[in-house]
């Protein structure tokens, strides 16, 4: 749906690591649950990478990963 596309486009705009909270601010009106689902799907497709775990976890676009 269009909300999924909105989240995907917001992810693409980040040039460095970002958190779910960053995405929530960029995608006003979209639930955290949907954002997490889109991130999980993008991770399965290897479009993004999860860095860390828990509260401090960040995501990054595959091409932005350093090291």
N, C-alpha and C positions, 0 to 999 in steps of 0.2 A: 504494500500500500504506500501511499504518499508519505506517511509518517516514517516508515522504514527508509525510504529514499532520503528524507530530510536528515535522519541520523547518519546515514552513509555519507552524505555530502558534508555534514559537519565534521565527521571523522577525517575526510579527505583534506579539509582546510587546516587541520592541525599540522604544524611542521616539526613538532617535537613530542615528547611524552605527554599524555593527557590522562585525566582521571574520569571516572563516571560523573563526578560532580561538575567537571568542566563541560562535559557533554550535556548535562542537565541545564546548565546555564545557556549553552548554545542552542538548545532545542526546547525552548520554553513550551510548556503544555504537553510534553511527551513524557509518559511515565518512566520511572526508573526500570520497571520490569521490561518494558519494550526496549529500552536502551540496552539493557543487559542481554536480551535475546538477540538483538542485532549484532552486538559485539561478539557474542558466542558464535553466531553464524559466520561472521567475517573472519574470526579466528580459525574456524574449521576450514575455511577456504584459503587460509594462509595469507589473507590480505593485511592482517594486523597481528601484532605479537604482544602477549602479556608479559610485563616486567614486574616481578615481585608477587606478593600474595597479601590478602587481607586489606586493611584500611589504606595502606600505603601503596597499593598496587597501581601501576600505570600501564597504559596501552601506548603503542606506537605503530605508525604505519610501517609496513614491511621495509620499504626503501629508506626509512629514516633511522633504522637501527644502527647504532654505532658499535663496532667491535665484533 
